[in-house]
Amino acid sequence: MITAATSGLLGDIVFGIPAMKKLGVTHLYVKETCFYRKKISLLDKIKPLLEQCGFIVLPTSGEYPPHEYEPNLKFDYDLDAARLEPRRDKNHIIVSYLNCFGLDRRNWNRPFLTVKGDNDIKKPYSLINLTPRWREKSKVDWVDVYRQIEGDVYFIGLREEWEEFEEKYGLLPCIPTKDMLELAILIRDCDTLYCNQSVALALAQGMGKKYYCEYRPSKTNCRMNTQNEGVL
């Protein structure tokens, strides 16, 4: 048994999958709640996806701040150590994980995620996911982005994110999801994802899906520079 622990959020955990696989991690401690949104169960959101990836997910307290865990928690690898990498704002988060543990970086930007599960939507569609984080000084006209998408479009994300999008940019239907596995299945089958930096982006990159992203200004730690990547 090889164990790891993380206090990262959903996207950080997804981006940590390649390193965990290379390290041979079998068990992962995930905090039960999100440190900046205590009402969100981080564990419940990510567990079905990680279990399908072959990991055994173990709970750890969400009452401790980032980079800290309850006393006496034992594990082999602390994934939070990647946050100390000197070029963590420039290198992709996946690369920071690999560098942190001295792992091979070749082909780091190839798809690393496969998900199984049925999707009730049988016709072509695109997705929008827009969160409030990492959007300072944004110059992206989301009204124009939305207007130019052809065919059926759905919003994915939290209810308050959907309501804010409709208030600012236009009405569109939302597909609720209970966890990241359901979200990943929707992204897997879509034509294109339009998003900012979020767990939806991490899932799209992990599956090699076509996407257009509003990136955080001056940061490149989510840029993959692959053919399926578009920049808004």
C-alpha positions in Angstrom: 0.0 0.0 0.0 1.4 3.4 -1.0 -0.5 6.4 0.4 -0.6 10.1 -0.5 -2.5 13.1 1.0 -3.7 16.3 -0.5 -5.4 19.5 0.7 -5.8 20.6 -2.9 -9.1 21.4 -4.5 -10.8 19.4 -7.2 -8.8 20.5 -10.2 -5.5 20.1 -8.2 -6.5 16.5 -7.4 -7.3 15.7 -11.0 -4.0 17.2 -12.2 -2.2 15.1 -9.6 -3.4 11.8 -11.1 -0.4 11.3 -13.6 2.1 11.8 -10.7 0.2 9.5 -8.4 0.1 6.8 -11.1 3.8 7.1 -11.7 4.4 6.9 -7.9 2.3 3.8 -7.6 -0.1 5.5 -5.1 -3.0 3.2 -4.2 -4.6 5.1 -1.3 -5.3 8.9 -1.3 -6.3 11.0 1.7 -8.8 13.7 0.7 -10.1 16.4 3.0 -13.8 15.9 3.7 -14.7 19.6 3.1 -13.4 22.4 0.9 -11.3 24.9 2.9 -12.9 28.0 1.3 -16.5 26.6 1.0 -17.1 24.5 4.0 -20.6 23.4 2.8 -19.1 21.6 -0.2 -18.0 18.0 0.4 -14.7 17.7 -1.4 -14.5 14.0 -0.6 -18.0 13.2 -2.0 -17.4 15.2 -5.1 -14.1 13.6 -6.2 -14.4 10.0 -4.7 -16.4 8.3 -7.5 -14.0 9.6 -10.2 -10.9 8.6 -8.3 -12.3 5.2 -7.5 -13.0 4.6 -11.2 -9.3 5.5 -11.8 -8.3 2.8 -9.4 -7.5 4.7 -6.2 -8.9 3.9 -2.7 -10.0 7.2 -1.3 -9.7 7.9 2.4 -11.3 10.8 4.4 -9.2 13.3 6.4 -10.4 16.3 8.3 -11.2 19.5 6.4 -10.9 21.6 9.5 -7.2 22.2 9.0 -5.9 24.9 6.6 -4.2 24.2 3.3 -0.9 22.2 3.6 -1.9 21.0 7.1 -3.5 17.7 8.2 -4.7 16.4 11.5 -1.9 15.2 13.8 -0.5 11.6 13.4 -1.9 11.2 9.8 0.6 8.9 8.1 1.2 8.8 4.4 4.1 8.3 1.9 3.7 11.4 -0.3 2.4 14.9 0.4 1.0 16.2 -2.9 0.9 19.7 -1.4 4.7 19.7 -1.7 4.3 20.6 -5.4 3.0 24.0 -4.4 6.6 24.8 -3.3 8.0 24.3 -6.8 9.9 27.4 -7.9 8.1 27.8 -11.3 4.7 26.7 -10.1 3.0 29.8 -11.7 4.7 29.1 -15.1 4.9 25.4 -15.4 1.7 23.4 -15.8 0.4 22.0 -12.5 1.0 18.5 -13.8 4.7 19.4 -14.5 5.0 20.8 -11.0 3.8 17.5 -9.5 6.2 15.6 -11.7 9.2 17.9 -10.9 8.4 17.7 -7.2 8.8 14.0 -7.0 11.6 13.7 -9.7 9.3 11.9 -12.2 9.7 11.6 -15.9 8.1 14.6 -17.7 8.1 13.2 -21.2 4.6 13.3 -22.9 3.2 15.0 -19.8 0.5 16.7 -21.8 -1.0 13.6 -23.3 -4.5 12.4 -22.2 -4.3 10.6 -18.9 -8.0 10.1 -18.0 -10.6 7.7 -19.2 -14.1 7.6 -17.7 -16.9 5.1 -18.1 -20.6 5.7 -17.7 -23.8 6.4 -19.6 -24.9 9.8 -20.8 -28.6 10.6 -21.4 -27.9 13.3 -24.0 -27.9 11.6 -27.4 -27.5 14.6 -29.7 -24.4 16.9 -30.2 -23.9 19.6 -27.6 -21.3 22.0 -26.2 -20.7 23.0 -22.6 -20.0 26.3 -20.7 -18.4 26.3 -17.3 -17.6 29.7 -15.8 -16.5 30.2 -12.1 -15.7 33.4 -10.2 -12.1 32.3 -9.4 -9.0 33.3 -11.4 -10.8 35.9 -13.5 -9.3 39.2 -12.3 -9.0 41.8 -15.1 -10.8 39.5 -17.5 -11.3 41.0 -21.0 -13.3 38.0 -22.4 -16.7 39.0 -23.8 -18.8 36.0 -22.7 -21.9 37.3 -24.4 -20.0 37.1 -27.7 -18.5 33.7 -26.9 -22.0 32.3 -26.1 -23.5 33.8 -29.2 -21.0 32.2 -31.5 -21.5 28.6 -30.2 -23.5 26.6 -32.7 -26.1 24.0 -31.7 -27.2 23.0 -28.2 -25.3 24.5 -25.3 -25.6 23.7 -21.6 -24.1 25.2 -18.5 -22.3 22.9 -16.0 -21.2 24.0 -12.5 -22.6 25.2 -9.2 -26.1 26.7 -9.2 -24.9 30.1 -8.1 -22.4 30.1 -11.0 -25.2 29.3 -13.4 -27.4 32.0 -12.0 -24.6 34.6 -12.3 -23.9 33.6 -15.9 -27.6 34.0 -16.8 -27.8 37.3 -15.1 -24.7 38.7 -16.9 -24.5 36.9 -20.3 -27.8 35.2 -21.3 -30.2 32.4 -20.5 -29.2 28.8 -21.1 -30.1 25.4 -19.6 -28.0 23.9 -16.8 -27.3 20.2 -16.3 -26.8 19.5 -12.6 -24.2 17.0 -11.6 -23.6 15.5 -8.2 -19.9 14.6 -8.5 -16.9 14.9 -10.8 -17.6 11.5 -12.5 -20.9 12.8 -13.8 -19.2 16.0 -14.8 -16.5 14.1 -16.6 -19.0 12.0 -18.5 -20.7 15.1 -19.8 -17.4 16.7 -20.9 -16.2 13.4 -22.4 -19.2 13.4 -24.8 -19.4 17.1 -25.7 -18.2 18.7 -28.9 -16.4 21.6 -27.1 -16.0 23.0 -23.6 -15.9 26.7 -23.0 -14.5 27.6 -19.6 -12.1 29.4 -17.3 -9.6 27.7 -15.0 -11.5 25.1 -13.1 -11.9 21.4 -12.5 -13.9 21.3 -15.8 -10.7 22.4 -17.6 -8.7 19.7 -15.7 -11.1 17.0 -16.8 -11.1 18.2 -20.4 -7.3 18.3 -20.5 -7.2 14.9 -18.9 -9.4 13.4 -21.6 -7.9 15.3 -24.5 -11.1 17.1 -25.3 -11.5 20.2 -27.4 -11.8 23.3 -25.3 -11.5 27.1 -25.2 -10.3 28.6 -22.0 -10.2 32.0 -20.4 -6.8 31.8 -18.7 -5.7 33.8 -15.7 -3.7 36.8 -16.8 0.1 36.3 -16.4 -0.2 32.7 -15.4 0.6 29.7 -17.6 0.2 26.9 -15.1 -2.9 25.5 -16.8 -1.7 25.9 -20.4 -1.1 22.6 -22.3 -0.3 24.1 -25.7 -1.9 21.2 -27.5 -3.9 21.2 -30.8 -7.2 20.8 -29.0 -6.6 23.9 -26.8 -8.1 27.2 -27.6 -7.5 30.5 -25.8 -10.4 33.0 -25.2 
